[in-house]
């Protein structure tokens, strides 16, 4: 009887060892695959160049410039920052912006404003142009900057701010929000049509 027990234990041990071995080899295969994927991603990350850079702009202050060619339709950046209500934005900045047209607030929806002065990314430096190469698109309360035509390395990214204020857009108000894009068909103001 002791021989029988020894044989059955040996069988169990052998069967168990082969199962462990096959499991172990499967795990090792997966690790190798994941490891090679990680190595590939790491190589791409090292090789991948940034698409844009923030530099001094001939249009106004700082600007965002293409480092590599950007294709028409490409999603370039997300406009990021602290999210707040319109009422909170008015409370914080109403007095400050009374005398200045410079702002880093973006109305993402009827309820949400993105304040890029807080935790904002490079998209906050994109300047206005009356002949832009980008546009701002809202999706699910987020704002993305997409290319509307091909952009060559060294070109400054821009979109039409098309600001619309509650009050009438008088000549005085238009002068208070000047455009510096320098395009042949520049309308001279950041303000857009109320229609």
C-alpha positions as CSV (number, residue, x, y, z in Angstrom):
1,X,0.0,0.0,0.0
2,X,2.8,2.4,0.7
3,X,4.1,1.8,-2.8
4,X,0.7,2.7,-4.3
5,X,0.7,6.0,-2.3
6,X,4.2,6.8,-3.5
7,X,3.2,6.1,-7.1
8,X,0.0,8.3,-6.9
9,X,2.0,11.1,-5.3
10,X,4.6,10.8,-8.0
11,X,1.9,11.0,-10.7
12,X,0.3,14.0,-9.0
13,X,3.7,15.6,-8.6
14,X,4.5,15.0,-12.3
15,X,1.1,16.2,-13.5
16,X,1.2,19.2,-11.3
17,X,4.8,20.0,-12.4
18,X,3.9,19.9,-16.1
19,X,0.8,22.1,-15.5
20,X,3.0,24.6,-13.6
21,X,5.5,24.5,-16.3
22,X,3.0,25.2,-19.0
23,X,1.4,28.0,-17.0
24,X,4.8,29.5,-16.3
25,X,5.8,29.4,-19.9
26,X,2.5,31.1,-20.9
27,X,3.2,33.8,-18.3
28,X,6.7,34.3,-19.6
29,X,5.5,34.6,-23.2
30,X,3.0,37.3,-22.1
31,X,5.7,39.1,-20.2
32,X,8.0,39.1,-23.2
33,X,5.2,40.4,-25.4
34,X,4.3,43.1,-22.9
35,X,7.9,43.9,-22.4
36,X,8.6,44.3,-26.1
37,X,5.5,46.5,-26.4
38,X,6.8,48.7,-23.6
39,X,10.2,48.9,-25.2
40,X,8.7,49.9,-28.6
41,X,6.5,52.5,-26.9
42,X,9.6,53.8,-25.0
43,X,11.6,54.0,-28.3
44,X,8.7,55.9,-30.0
45,X,8.5,58.3,-27.0
46,X,12.2,59.0,-27.3
47,X,12.1,59.4,-31.0
48,X,8.7,61.3,-31.1
49,X,9.2,65.0,-31.4
50,X,6.9,67.6,-29.9
51,X,4.3,68.9,-32.4
52,X,4.4,72.5,-31.0
53,X,6.5,74.9,-29.0
54,X,5.6,78.1,-27.1
55,X,7.8,81.1,-28.2
56,X,7.6,84.8,-28.6
57,X,5.1,85.8,-31.2
58,X,5.1,88.5,-33.8
59,X,1.3,88.7,-33.4
60,X,1.1,89.3,-29.7
61,X,3.2,88.2,-26.6
62,X,3.7,84.5,-26.6
63,X,2.5,82.1,-29.4
64,X,2.4,78.5,-30.3
65,X,4.4,77.3,-33.3
66,X,4.4,74.0,-35.2
67,X,7.7,72.1,-34.7
68,X,6.7,69.4,-37.2
69,X,4.3,69.4,-40.2
70,X,0.7,69.2,-38.9
71,X,-1.9,67.7,-41.3
72,X,-5.3,69.3,-42.0
73,X,-7.8,67.8,-39.6
74,X,-5.2,66.9,-37.0
75,X,-6.2,67.3,-33.3
76,X,-3.3,69.4,-31.9
77,X,-4.0,70.4,-28.3
78,X,-6.7,70.5,-25.7
79,X,-7.5,73.9,-24.0
80,X,-7.0,73.0,-20.4
81,X,-7.3,74.8,-17.1
82,X,-9.5,75.2,-14.0
83,X,-13.2,74.6,-14.8
84,X,-15.7,77.0,-13.3
85,X,-19.2,78.5,-13.9
86,X,-19.7,81.7,-15.8
87,X,-20.8,83.4,-12.5
88,X,-17.6,82.4,-10.8
89,X,-15.5,83.6,-13.8
90,X,-17.4,87.0,-13.6
91,X,-16.8,87.2,-9.8
92,X,-13.1,86.5,-10.2
93,X,-12.3,88.4,-13.3
94,X,-15.1,90.9,-14.0
95,X,-13.3,93.9,-12.7
96,X,-9.9,92.8,-14.0
97,X,-11.2,92.4,-17.6
98,X,-13.2,95.6,-17.6
99,X,-10.0,97.5,-18.6
100,X,-8.2,94.7,-20.5
101,X,-9.0,92.6,-23.5
102,X,-6.4,90.1,-22.5
103,X,-8.0,86.9,-21.1
104,X,-7.3,83.2,-20.8
105,X,-10.9,82.3,-20.2
106,X,-12.6,80.0,-22.7
107,X,-16.4,79.5,-22.6
108,X,-16.5,75.7,-23.2
109,X,-20.3,75.4,-22.8
110,X,-23.2,77.6,-21.6
111,X,-22.4,76.4,-18.0
112,X,-18.6,75.9,-18.0
113,X,-15.7,78.3,-18.4
114,X,-12.1,77.1,-18.6
115,X,-9.6,79.4,-16.9
116,X,-6.2,78.6,-18.4
117,X,-4.4,80.9,-16.0
118,X,-4.8,78.0,-13.5
119,X,-3.3,74.7,-14.7
120,X,-3.5,75.8,-18.3
121,X,-1.5,74.1,-21.1
122,X,0.2,75.5,-24.2
123,X,-3.1,76.1,-26.0
124,X,-3.6,79.2,-23.9
125,X,-0.9,80.9,-25.9
126,X,-2.5,80.4,-29.3
127,X,-3.2,83.8,-30.7
128,X,-6.1,85.1,-32.7
129,X,-6.0,85.5,-36.5
130,X,-8.5,86.7,-39.0
131,X,-7.1,84.0,-41.4
132,X,-6.5,81.2,-38.9
133,X,-5.0,77.8,-39.5
134,X,-6.9,76.2,-36.6
135,X,-10.3,76.1,-35.0
136,X,-11.6,75.4,-31.5
137,X,-14.0,72.6,-31.2
138,X,-16.1,71.7,-28.1
139,X,-16.8,68.0,-27.4
140,X,-18.5,66.9,-24.2
141,X,-17.5,70.1,-22.4
142,X,-13.8,69.9,-23.5
143,X,-12.2,72.2,-26.0
144,X,-9.8,71.0,-28.6
145,X,-7.7,72.9,-31.1
146,X,-7.8,71.2,-34.6
147,X,-5.9,72.1,-37.8
148,X,-8.2,73.4,-40.6
149,X,-5.4,73.4,-43.1
150,X,-1.8,71.9,-43.3
151,X,0.6,73.8,-41.0
152,X,4.3,73.8,-41.8
153,X,7.1,73.7,-39.2
154,X,7.8,77.2,-37.9
155,X,4.3,78.5,-38.6
156,X,2.3,80.0,-35.7
157,X,-0.9,78.3,-34.8
158,X,-4.0,80.6,-34.6
159,X,-7.7,80.5,-34.5
160,X,-10.4,83.2,-34.8
161,X,-11.4,84.2,-31.3
162,X,-14.7,85.6,-32.6
163,X,-15.4,87.2,-29.3
164,X,-19.1,88.2,-28.8
165,X,-19.9,90.5,-26.0
166,X,-23.3,91.1,-24.5
167,X,-23.2,94.9,-25.3
168,X,-23.4,96.4,-28.7
169,X,-20.1,96.1,-30.7
170,X,-19.4,99.8,-31.0
171,X,-16.3,101.2,-32.9
172,X,-14.9,102.1,-29.4
173,X,-15.4,98.6,-28.1
174,X,-13.8,97.2,-31.3
175,X,-10.8,99.4,-30.7
176,X,-10.5,98.1,-27.1
177,X,-10.2,94.6,-28.5
178,X,-7.7,95.1,-31.3
179,X,-6.4,92.4,-33.6
180,X,-2.7,92.3,-34.4
181,X,-2.7,89.4,-36.9
182,X,-1.5,91.5,-39.8
183,X,-3.4,89.5,-42.4
184,X,-4.5,91.2,-45.6
185,X,-8.2,90.9,-44.7
186,X,-7.7,91.6,-41.0
187,X,-11.0,93.0,-39.6
188,X,-9.0,95.0,-37.0
189,X,-10.7,93.5,-33.9
190,X,-11.0,90.2,-31.9
191,X,-14.7,90.8,-31.8
192,X,-16.8,88.7,-34.1
193,X,-20.2,89.2,-35.7
194,X,-23.2,89.0,-33.3
195,X,-25.3,87.5,-36.1
